[in-house]
Amino acid sequence: MKEVSLKKILTLSALLLVPAVLAPALAGPSNNSLVVGTSQEPPNIYDPWVTNNLAISTEINNWMGAGLTGLDNAGKLYADMATTVPTAANGGYKLIKDASGKVTGNSLTYTIRPDAKWSDGSQITTADFEFWLMVQNDERVPVPDRYPYENAKITRGANNKTFTITFNPPYLFADQAGAPGVAPSASMKAGWDAFNAATKGQKPSDAVNEQWIKFLNQFTTSNNLPKVVAGPFKPTAWRPGNSLTMTRNTNYWRKPSGGESKYVQTVTYRFIPNTNTLKVNVLSGQVDALATVGLSFDQAIDLQRGQRKFSTYFVPGSVWEHIDINTRGQKAKDLQLDTPGIRQALLYAIDRPSLVKALFQGKQPVSNVFINPLATVYKKDVEEYKFDPAKAKALFAAAGWTPGSDGILQKGGKKFSLNFGTTAGNSVRERVQQILQAQWKAVGVQVNIQNYPSSVFFGADFLSKGESGKWDLAMYAWTSNPIFEEGDLFKGSGVPTEANGYSGQNNSGWINADYDKLQAQGRTEFTPAARNKIFDQMQTIWAKNVPSLPLYYRVNPYIQANGLANYDFSAYTLYPTWDAYRVGWTSKGAVSAHKQKE
């Protein structure tokens, strides 16, 4: 998720490799190409089921992906692969009600454009959506979340270009986000058949996951680039640790104003994990633009000063920076991290307002809950946990923790010592760690900073397997669309376990029955006022329990060379690649269809 992801997406940075500034310069406007710098390299690309839900993967996939519909910068739907956007007015969107008037289901009917083709020239048909839905709902597949498609059904229309998808129970956001994903059924059939045969009758497990990765790696890796794609660009070369190149797909159906020749023909992502090295590449003209996973905030501020060739923007987004608290495993029990009081103490001990003022000039507001203020269900008056070291100490004392001779809290022969990790190479996150480490030490908590390359931090054996005790505190970000807030990030069924193939997103492991009940109710509550009341209660419960430490809502800094058109985004489109087919240079004749707003 052109695939727009409605689920939460991980945002991160990666490990320092060979300084890319030594590489030869790549042309931009001169040969109608675009070079994008990013501090992260995806483990794979164009996974139709988003089993790797990292932000950089989604951003890159937008160049190659297409969907039935998409969202523009204002959050308005447009038709892409579909001939029209289904609405109640045109009969494409329907509510199914019982005798009492309660909504029991809803449906969307789509007609696929007659010229919608895969990059190899073959037709995109209903079969490709049916294949996607079948795999999405297979319990052996470690998708981040099967909702809302677990009970959805596709019914074919009069031909292979028309179908209806029905949700029962109803999906609240079906009219805006109910379009199913798409996968090349013909291209993937042999690989899927092999996976199916190798795992038939088995439950989710590490062994089944290995078979899934084997299947997926045939179509998504540097050694096996996607065989066919649907979007404006197709991958042509991937040099691990260096770059990924995509070229324009002439079989993509939408054409930009003036013709494709006036727009970018080749896009290259250069992977420069260290943000300081990435900054040097910007200054030296090695890159034309930065991905949303690019520079840190302070580096973007520096680049804004005195720049004439580049424009720097600070775009309000729906990105939530936080620290997960691992509530699973024996160590969590020993340190009482599985109790609200200890987690509250950790939050009282840190001065978040001073942190955002010192590091971000106050431009990134402190968060008190995981829901973004742009969402209509956001609760403004949730518990704030203002900086109060005395209250933190009192909560620790109430739980039986007392300072030892070295000032570190101890209980029953154990020290209150936490391992605090994030992705390596991000200078701002490392500074945040150091500030918080000192503030926690002031209340008797020993914090050991242990950072990892993204391949480890977000790998199969780390965050999702909290019960192993490899981490206590983990700092990263989630990106989501505020229009479609469902409160699902912390639902109990989202805790990654072997039983669900470690496919959930609730890495903290927090489970609360009252929260889960309300979250389930909110999914089918079509009355806005009633839904807001439900979310008020959910946020109150969340804030009282503090399963994660909320830090701040991020403003996304990004940079582009002047003259680059249609490379912009909002909190609704999430990435500057949402309108990939129209990205181009004005000096080559590209027409600007929209501009960046801050």
C-alpha positions as semicolon CSV with decimal commas, in nm:
position;residue;x (nm);y (nm);z (nm)
1;M;0,000;0,000;0,000
2;K;-0,112;0,201;-0,633
3;E;-0,186;0,060;-0,312
4;V;-0,268;0,304;-0,030
5;S;-0,199;0,151;0,307
6;L;-0,464;0,207;0,566
7;K;-0,268;0,019;0,828
8;K;0,006;0,156;1,042
9;I;0,343;0,167;0,875
10;L;0,681;0,154;1,038
11;T;0,910;0,450;0,990
12;L;1,279;0,403;1,058
13;S;1,640;0,460;0,964
14;A;1,921;0,216;0,897
15;L;2,288;0,136;0,949
16;L;2,595;0,322;0,828
17;L;2,752;0,169;0,518
18;V;3,017;0,293;0,275
19;P;2,979;0,672;0,233
20;A;2,776;0,714;-0,084
21;V;2,909;1,064;-0,142
22;L;3,202;0,904;-0,328
23;A;2,970;0,766;-0,596
24;P;2,957;0,949;-0,930
25;A;2,686;1,208;-0,976
26;L;2,366;1,091;-1,138
27;A;2,184;1,317;-1,383
28;G;1,849;1,471;-1,301
29;P;1,676;1,718;-1,533
30;S;1,944;1,679;-1,799
31;N;1,824;1,334;-1,902
32;N;1,476;1,340;-1,749
33;S;1,569;1,116;-1,458
34;L;1,518;1,152;-1,084
35;V;1,757;1,050;-0,807
36;V;1,603;1,015;-0,461
37;G;1,813;0,978;-0,148
38;T;1,692;0,776;0,148
39;S;1,837;0,662;0,478
40;Q;1,673;0,322;0,456
41;E;1,676;0,028;0,217
42;P;1,370;-0,198;0,201
43;P;1,413;-0,573;0,254
44;N;1,180;-0,633;-0,040
45;I;0,955;-0,442;-0,280
46;Y;0,611;-0,477;-0,435
47;D;0,471;-0,723;-0,183
48;P;0,095;-0,710;-0,260
49;W;0,009;-0,818;0,096
50;V;0,238;-0,567;0,271
51;T;0,385;-0,833;0,500
52;N;0,680;-0,595;0,516
53;N;0,498;-0,280;0,625
54;L;0,792;-0,040;0,638
55;A;0,746;0,320;0,526
56;I;1,026;0,314;0,271
57;S;0,880;0,002;0,109
58;T;0,542;0,170;0,073
59;E;0,695;0,487;-0,069
60;I;0,894;0,296;-0,330
61;N;0,601;0,066;-0,408
62;N;0,389;0,367;-0,506
63;W;0,607;0,410;-0,816
64;M;0,528;0,054;-0,922
65;G;0,182;0,001;-0,774
66;A;-0,170;0,084;-0,880
67;G;-0,507;0,044;-0,716
68;L;-0,869;0,070;-0,808
69;T;-0,883;0,411;-0,640
70;G;-0,645;0,641;-0,456
71;L;-0,643;0,947;-0,231
72;D;-0,515;1,291;-0,332
73;N;-0,351;1,548;-0,106
74;A;-0,689;1,670;0,015
75;G;-0,800;1,320;0,109
76;K;-1,039;1,299;-0,188
77;L;-1,080;0,973;-0,379
78;Y;-0,990;0,948;-0,748
79;A;-1,026;0,657;-0,989
80;D;-0,707;0,484;-1,097
81;M;-0,757;0,128;-1,216
82;A;-1,135;0,163;-1,183
83;T;-1,344;0,351;-1,436
84;T;-1,517;0,546;-1,159
85;V;-1,516;0,581;-0,781
86;P;-1,812;0,382;-0,641
87;T;-2,050;0,610;-0,451
88;A;-2,402;0,591;-0,314
89;A;-2,506;0,844;-0,578
90;N;-2,389;0,632;-0,873
91;G;-2,502;0,304;-0,716
92;G;-2,154;0,166;-0,675
93;Y;-2,162;0,182;-0,294
94;K;-2,448;0,019;-0,106
95;L;-2,545;-0,029;0,257
96;I;-2,718;-0,350;0,360
97;K;-2,964;-0,302;0,648
98;D;-3,187;-0,530;0,852
99;A;-3,555;-0,469;0,931
100;S;-3,466;-0,235;1,217
101;G;-3,248;-0,020;0,994
102;K;-2,917;-0,139;1,138
103;V;-2,633;-0,166;0,890
104;T;-2,536;-0,534;0,862
105;G;-2,312;-0,513;0,558
106;N;-2,198;-0,295;0,270
107;S;-2,063;-0,344;-0,078
108;L;-1,863;-0,179;-0,354
109;T;-1,893;-0,252;-0,724
110;Y;-1,597;-0,185;-0,950
111;T;-1,543;-0,185;-1,323
112;I;-1,178;-0,224;-1,418
113;R;-1,064;0,002;-1,700
114;P;-1,046;-0,183;-2,032
115;D;-0,690;-0,055;-2,081
116;A;-0,570;-0,160;-1,733
117;K;-0,280;-0,394;-1,797
118;W;0,015;-0,543;-1,615
119;S;0,357;-0,424;-1,723
120;D;0,396;-0,731;-1,948
121;G;0,087;-0,626;-2,145
122;S;-0,151;-0,886;-2,000
123;Q;-0,496;-0,772;-1,886
124;I;-0,570;-0,697;-1,521
125;T;-0,890;-0,885;-1,442
126;T;-1,116;-0,981;-1,153
127;A;-0,905;-1,295;-1,109
128;D;-0,616;-1,079;-0,985
129;F;-0,832;-0,931;-0,708
130;E;-0,972;-1,272;-0,618
131;F;-0,620;-1,410;-0,589
132;W;-0,515;-1,122;-0,365
133;L;-0,815;-1,173;-0,136
134;M;-0,763;-1,550;-0,114
135;V;-0,401;-1,507;-0,004
136;Q;-0,487;-1,216;0,227
137;N;-0,729;-1,436;0,420
138;D;-0,513;-1,748;0,435
139;E;-0,417;-1,798;0,801
140;R;-0,071;-1,920;0,697
141;V;0,017;-1,579;0,553
142;P;0,168;-1,329;0,803
143;V;-0,019;-1,017;0,693
144;P;-0,015;-0,725;0,942
145;D;-0,393;-0,752;0,979
146;R;-0,669;-0,934;0,789
147;Y;-0,930;-0,675;0,881
148;P;-1,155;-0,571;0,709
149;Y;-1,119;-0,844;0,449
150;E;-1,141;-1,158;0,664
151;N;-1,513;-1,194;0,592
152;A;-1,523;-1,009;0,259
153;K;-1,638;-1,184;-0,058
154;I;-1,589;-1,100;-0,424
155;T;-1,872;-1,173;-0,666
156;R;-1,798;-1,160;-1,037
157;G;-2,003;-0,935;-1,263
158;A;-2,105;-0,974;-1,624
159;N;-1,744;-1,005;-1,744
160;N;-1,390;-1,044;-1,612
161;K;-1,356;-0,668;-1,566
162;T;-1,644;-0,618;-1,320
163;F;-1,692;-0,738;-0,962
164;T;-1,856;-0,655;-0,629
165;I;-1,684;-0,688;-0,293
166;T;-1,919;-0,731;0,003
167;F;-1,830;-0,678;0,369
168;N;-2,029;-0,870;0,631
169;P;-2,006;-0,744;0,900
170;P;-1,986;-0,398;0,745
171;Y;-1,661;-0,208;0,704
172;L;-1,703;0,145;0,834
173;F;-1,467;0,299;0,578
174;A;-1,565;0,081;0,283
175;D;-1,671;0,375;0,065
176;Q;-1,330;0,536;0,112
177;A;-1,092;0,248;0,168
178;G;-1,268;-0,078;0,090
179;A;-1,102;-0,145;-0,244
180;P;-0,919;-0,479;-0,230
181;G;-0,556;-0,510;-0,325
182;V;-0,440;-0,668;-0,647
183;A;-0,174;-0,929;-0,725
184;P;-0,062;-1,079;-1,057
185;S;-0,233;-1,418;-1,031
186;A;-0,085;-1,565;-1,348
187;S;0,271;-1,463;-1,262
188;M;0,251;-1,587;-0,903
189;K;0,042;-1,901;-0,955
190;A;0,324;-2,155;-0,973
191;G;0,497;-2,009;-0,667
192;W;0,173;-2,000;-0,468
193;D;0,090;-2,359;-0,564
194;A;0,431;-2,466;-0,433
195;F;0,378;-2,281;-0,104
196;N;0,030;-2,427;-0,072
197;A;0,157;-2,781;-0,127
198;A;0,448;-2,741;0,116
199;T;0,231;-2,605;0,401
200;K;-0,110;-2,763;0,335
201;G;-0,297;-2,832;0,657
202;Q;-0,038;-2,658;0,874
203;K;-0,095;-2,380;1,125
204;P;0,111;-2,059;1,136
205;S;0,463;-2,133;1,260
206;D;0,825;-2,041;1,198
207;A;0,844;-2,326;0,946
208;V;0,540;-2,196;0,757
209;N;0,686;-1,844;0,766
210;E;1,003;-1,974;0,605
211;Q;0,797;-2,118;0,321
212;W;0,608;-1,788;0,285
213;I;0,935;-1,594;0,263
214;K;1,058;-1,846;0,004
215;F;0,746;-1,781;-0,203
216;L;0,757;-1,403;-0,167
217;N;1,128;-1,379;-0,237
218;Q;1,069;-1,513;-0,587
219;F;0,903;-1,183;-0,678
220;T;1,023;-0,906;-0,445
221;T;1,400;-0,911;-0,387
222;S;1,713;-0,776;-0,550
223;N;1,786;-1,123;-0,689
224;N;1,428;-1,168;-0,809
225;L;1,277;-0,836;-0,911
226;P;0,899;-0,824;-0,952
227;K;0,815;-0,997;-1,279
228;V;0,514;-0,777;-1,353
229;V;0,381;-0,461;-1,188
230;A;0,075;-0,244;-1,242
231;G;0,197;0,110;-1,177
232;P;0,366;0,390;-1,372
233;F;0,719;0,249;-1,324
234;K;0,876;-0,096;-1,325
235;P;1,199;-0,208;-1,152
236;T;1,501;-0,268;-1,371
237;A;1,800;-0,296;-1,135
238;W;1,863;-0,332;-0,762
239;R;2,215;-0,317;-0,623
240;P;2,188;-0,410;-0,253
241;G;2,340;-0,148;-0,026
242;N;2,360;0,097;-0,314
243;S;2,058;0,173;-0,531
244;L;1,728;0,067;-0,688
245;T;1,634;0,184;-1,037
246;M;1,289;0,194;-1,197
247;T;1,191;0,294;-1,552
248;R;0,861;0,417;-1,688
249;N;0,603;0,150;-1,764
250;T;0,451;0,231;-2,102
251;N;0,158;-0,004;-2,032
252;Y;0,033;0,214;-1,745
253;W;-0,303;0,356;-1,851
254;R;-0,308;0,710;-1,712
255;K;-0,100;0,956;-1,916
256;P;0,026;1,293;-1,789
257;S;-0,056;1,622;-1,959
258;G;0,157;1,670;-2,271
259;G;0,265;1,307;-2,291
260;E;0,497;1,075;-2,098
261;S;0,811;1,197;-2,272
262;K;0,791;1,528;-2,085
263;Y;0,804;1,355;-1,745
264;V;1,060;1,155;-1,551
265;Q;1,165;0,841;-1,736
266;T;1,395;0,683;-1,478
267;V;1,383;0,692;-1,097
268;T;1,679;0,579;-0,886
269;Y;1,671;0,544;-0,507
270;R;2,014;0,571;-0,350
271;F;2,047;0,404;-0,012
272;I;2,257;0,621;0,219
273;P;2,187;0,494;0,572
274;N;2,384;0,752;0,768
275;T;2,187;1,077;0,771
276;N;2,502;1,290;0,792
277;T;2,633;1,129;0,474
278;L;2,293;1,178;0,314
279;K;2,309;1,547;0,398
280;V;2,649;1,577;0,227
281;N;2,502;1,411;-0,083
282;V;2,227;1,673;-0,095
283;L;2,476;1,959;-0,068
284;S;2,699;1,812;-0,337
285;G;2,411;1,762;-0,580
286;Q;2,429;1,384;-0,582
287;V;2,053;1,354;-0,526
288;D;1,756;1,549;-0,666
289;A;1,515;1,487;-0,380
290;L;1,482;1,305;-0,051
291;A;1,240;1,035;0,050
292;T;1,019;1,086;0,354
293;V;1,259;0,848;0,527
294;G;1,547;1,088;0,482
295;L;1,718;1,348;0,697
296;S;1,659;1,417;1,062
297;F;1,473;1,732;1,161
298;D;1,777;1,934;1,266
299;Q;1,963;1,844;0,947
300;A;1,669;1,969;0,740
301;I;1,673;2,295;0,938
302;D;2,043;2,336;0,853
303;L;1,980;2,275;0,483
304;Q;1,701;2,528;0,477
305;R;1,948;2,807;0,547
306;G;2,088;2,974;0,238
307;Q;1,969;2,710;-0,012
308;R;1,880;2,824;-0,362
309;K;1,890;2,502;-0,563
310;F;1,671;2,308;-0,323
311;S;1,346;2,373;-0,139
312;T;1,295;2,240;0,213
313;Y;0,946;2,169;0,343
314;F;0,816;2,076;0,685
315;V;0,489;1,896;0,624
316;P;0,249;1,808;0,906
317;G;0,191;1,437;0,882
318;S;0,029;1,155;1,069
319;V;0,351;1,013;1,208
320;W;0,362;0,916;1,573
321;E;0,704;0,886;1,740
322;H;0,688;0,671;2,051
323;I;0,866;0,417;2,269
324;D;0,711;0,075;2,303
325;I;0,738;-0,087;2,646
326;N;0,782;-0,462;2,630
327;T;0,523;-0,610;2,866
328;R;0,595;-0,972;2,772
329;G;0,841;-1,227;2,903
330;Q;0,999;-1,299;3,239
331;K;1,211;-0,985;3,254
332;A;0,903;-0,767;3,201
333;K;0,737;-0,943;3,495
334;D;1,048;-0,910;3,713
335;L;1,064;-0,535;3,647
336;Q;0,685;-0,503;3,664
337;L;0,672;-0,351;3,317
338;D;0,346;-0,542;3,280
339;T;0,184;-0,313;3,541
340;P;0,042;0,036;3,465
341;G;0,206;0,206;3,766
342;I;0,562;0,133;3,653
343;R;0,488;0,242;3,298
344;Q;0,332;0,563;3,430
345;A;0,645;0,625;3,637
346;L;0,863;0,596;3,327
347;L;0,648;0,857;3,152
348;Y;0,638;1,099;3,447
349;A;1,020;1,087;3,457
350;I;1,078;1,237;3,110
351;D;1,042;1,602;3,007
352;R;0,890;1,584;2,661
353;P;0,803;1,956;2,616
354;S;1,165;2,054;2,679
355;L;1,282;1,781;2,444
356;V;1,074;1,898;2,146
357;K;1,170;2,259;2,217
358;A;1,540;2,179;2,226
359;L;1,551;1,944;1,925
360;F;1,267;2,065;1,703
361;Q;1,216;2,434;1,783
362;G;0,876;2,334;1,922
363;K;0,748;2,247;1,571
364;Q;0,669;1,888;1,664
365;P;0,394;1,878;1,927
366;V;0,409;1,648;2,227
367;S;0,171;1,355;2,199
368;N;-0,028;1,207;2,483
369;V;-0,197;0,931;2,289
370;F;-0,132;0,735;1,970
371;I;-0,421;0,888;1,773
372;N;-0,325;1,187;1,561
373;P;-0,491;1,528;1,623
374;L;-0,596;1,532;1,256
375;A;-0,831;1,239;1,319
376;T;-1,192;1,328;1,402
377;V;-1,189;1,079;1,691
378;Y;-0,888;1,240;1,862
379;K;-0,944;1,315;2,232
380;K;-0,793;1,649;2,332
381;D;-0,822;1,617;2,709
382;V;-0,655;1,280;2,759
383;E;-0,420;1,239;3,059
384;E;-0,099;1,436;2,989
385;Y;0,157;1,295;3,238
386;K;0,343;1,621;3,284
387;F;0,709;1,598;3,383
388;D;0,709;1,510;3,753
389;P;1,018;1,322;3,882
390;A;0,879;1,321;4,238
391;K;0,564;1,142;4,126
392;A;0,775;0,896;3,927
393;K;0,982;0,815;4,237
394;A;0,666;0,774;4,443
395;L;0,520;0,525;4,197
396;F;0,842;0,321;4,194
397;A;0,847;0,324;4,575
398;A;0,484;0,214;4,592
399;A;0,579;-0,087;4,379
400;G;0,859;-0,179;4,619
401;W;1,158;-0,034;4,433
402;T;1,415;0,145;4,646
403;P;1,744;0,316;4,553
404;G;2,058;0,107;4,597
405;S;2,399;0,237;4,704
406;D;2,463;0,348;4,346
407;G;2,128;0,526;4,320
408;I;1,978;0,267;4,088
409;L;1,645;0,121;4,194
410;Q;1,655;-0,237;4,321
411;K;1,409;-0,495;4,444
412;G;1,457;-0,857;4,542
413;G;1,818;-0,853;4,433
414;K;1,737;-0,718;4,085
415;K;1,829;-0,377;3,947
416;F;1,584;-0,170;3,747
417;S;1,789;-0,184;3,429
418;L;1,636;-0,144;3,082
419;N;1,770;-0,204;2,732
420;F;1,665;0,087;2,509
421;G;1,695;0,038;2,133
422;T;1,617;0,209;1,806
423;T;1,747;0,195;1,449
424;A;2,114;0,283;1,414
425;G;2,232;0,588;1,222
426;N;1,959;0,840;1,307
427;S;2,131;1,126;1,487
428;V;1,811;1,278;1,631
429;R;1,688;0,953;1,777
430;E;2,028;0,895;1,930
431;R;2,014;1,239;2,092
432;V;1,664;1,166;2,222
433;Q;1,797;0,844;2,373
434;Q;2,077;1,026;2,552
435;I;1,841;1,290;2,694
436;L;1,593;1,031;2,819
437;Q;1,869;0,810;2,954
438;A;1,985;1,098;3,178
439;Q;1,630;1,183;3,291
440;W;1,554;0,822;3,382
441;K;1,882;0,791;3,570
442;A;1,772;1,088;3,782
443;V;1,484;0,878;3,919
444;G;1,695;0,563;3,962
445;V;1,639;0,381;3,634
446;Q;1,946;0,246;3,459
447;V;1,907;0,257;3,080
448;N;2,144;0,081;2,844
449;I;2,134;0,208;2,485
450;Q;2,156;-0,076;2,232
451;N;2,081;0,022;1,872
452;Y;2,054;-0,209;1,575
453;P;2,046;-0,199;1,196
454;S;1,690;-0,189;1,068
455;S;1,720;-0,541;0,928
456;V;1,761;-0,663;1,287
457;F;1,540;-0,414;1,471
458;F;1,242;-0,484;1,246
459;G;1,345;-0,835;1,159
460;A;1,150;-1,149;1,229
461;D;1,326;-1,224;1,559
462;F;1,321;-0,894;1,744
463;L;1,029;-0,655;1,807
464;S;0,754;-0,904;1,730
465;K;0,906;-1,162;1,967
466;G;0,901;-0,952;2,282
467;E;0,857;-1,257;2,503
468;S;1,221;-1,348;2,432
469;G;1,333;-1,046;2,638
470;K;1,573;-0,906;2,377
471;W;1,439;-0,553;2,428
472;D;1,265;-0,350;2,697
473;L;1,217;-0,011;2,529
474;A;1,196;0,037;2,151
475;M;1,174;0,378;1,983
476;Y;1,030;0,408;1,633
477;A;0,734;0,562;1,453
478;W;0,402;0,457;1,306
479;T;0,253;0,627;1,001
480;S;-0,121;0,611;0,936
481;N;-0,397;0,796;0,756
482;P;-0,605;1,000;1,005
483;I;-0,920;0,954;0,798
484;F;-0,926;0,581;0,870
485;E;-0,837;0,568;1,240
486;E;-0,969;0,244;1,389
487;G;-0,773;0,222;1,714
488;D;-0,645;-0,115;1,595
489;L;-0,277;-0,059;1,670
490;F;-0,321;-0,173;2,031
491;K;-0,596;-0,433;1,997
492;G;-0,526;-0,755;2,185
493;S;-0,556;-0,976;1,879
494;G;-0,275;-0,771;1,722
495;V;-0,008;-0,900;1,961
496;P;0,243;-1,093;1,746
497;T;0,253;-1,460;1,846
498;E;0,358;-1,788;1,690
499;A;-0,012;-1,875;1,662
500;N;-0,075;-1,583;1,425
501;G;0,258;-1,612;1,247
502;Y;0,391;-1,304;1,431
503;S;0,173;-1,095;1,201
504;G;0,027;-0,847;1,451
505;Q;0,141;-0,489;1,508
506;N;0,089;-0,460;1,884
507;N;0,456;-0,514;1,969
508;S;0,413;-0,394;2,328
509;G;0,204;-0,702;2,405
510;W;-0,052;-0,498;2,601
511;I;-0,399;-0,653;2,618
512;N;-0,703;-0,490;2,777
513;A;-1,048;-0,654;2,751
514;D;-1,238;-0,327;2,791
515;Y;-1,032;-0,159;2,520
516;D;-1,081;-0,454;2,284
517;K;-1,457;-0,453;2,337
518;L;-1,481;-0,083;2,259
519;Q;-1,250;-0,112;1,960
520;A;-1,471;-0,386;1,814
521;Q;-1,781;-0,170;1,869
522;G;-1,618;0,125;1,697
523;R;-1,562;-0,078;1,382
524;T;-1,933;-0,091;1,302
525;E;-2,057;0,232;1,458
526;F;-2,173;0,446;1,164
527;T;-2,297;0,739;1,377
528;P;-2,008;0,987;1,420
529;A;-2,115;1,118;1,762
530;A;-2,152;0,768;1,905
531;R;-1,821;0,664;1,754
532;N;-1,646;0,963;1,908
533;K;-1,774;0,860;2,253
534;I;-1,637;0,511;2,201
535;F;-1,297;0,649;2,105
536;D;-1,299;0,884;2,403
537;Q;-1,328;0,582;2,630
538;M;-1,061;0,391;2,436
539;Q;-0,812;0,675;2,467
540;T;-0,886;0,717;2,836
541;I;-0,813;0,347;2,893
542;W;-0,498;0,365;2,682
543;A;-0,365;0,672;2,861
544;K;-0,430;0,519;3,202
545;N;-0,242;0,202;3,108
546;V;0,044;0,360;2,906
547;P;0,139;0,054;2,697
548;S;0,377;0,282;2,505
549;L;0,543;0,611;2,590
550;P;0,403;0,878;2,353
551;L;0,670;1,127;2,248
552;Y;0,557;1,361;1,970
553;Y;0,373;1,390;1,640
554;R;0,628;1,434;1,369
555;V;0,642;1,702;1,107
556;N;0,801;1,545;0,802
557;P;1,097;1,738;0,661
558;Y;1,180;1,669;0,301
559;I;1,384;1,833;0,033
560;Q;1,358;1,854;-0,345
561;A;1,544;2,034;-0,620
562;N;1,366;2,337;-0,758
563;G;1,178;2,264;-1,078
564;L;1,060;1,918;-0,975
565;A;0,683;1,899;-1,026
566;N;0,419;1,691;-0,848
567;Y;0,657;1,545;-0,590
568;D;0,457;1,645;-0,281
569;F;0,233;1,494;-0,017
570;S;0,001;1,548;0,279
571;A;-0,113;1,360;0,588
572;Y;-0,361;1,181;0,360
573;T;-0,130;1,075;0,078
574;L;0,161;1,011;0,320
575;Y;0,433;0,994;0,052
576;P;0,544;1,220;-0,237
577;T;0,514;0,918;-0,469
578;W;0,132;0,903;-0,451
579;D;0,102;1,067;-0,797
580;A;0,407;0,899;-0,947
581;Y;0,300;0,909;-1,312
582;R;0,304;1,292;-1,310
583;V;0,641;1,348;-1,140
584;G;0,866;1,543;-1,375
585;W;1,086;1,844;-1,439
586;T;0,923;2,169;-1,548
587;S;1,231;2,240;-1,761
588;K;1,138;1,930;-1,965
589;G;0,777;2,036;-2,006
590;A;0,618;1,867;-1,705
591;V;0,298;2,041;-1,597
592;S;0,249;2,110;-1,227
593;A;-0,085;1,962;-1,116
594;H;-0,044;2,034;-0,743
595;K;0,209;2,194;-0,512
596;Q;0,339;2,127;-0,163
597;K;0,156;2,285;0,127
598;E;0,304;2,320;0,474
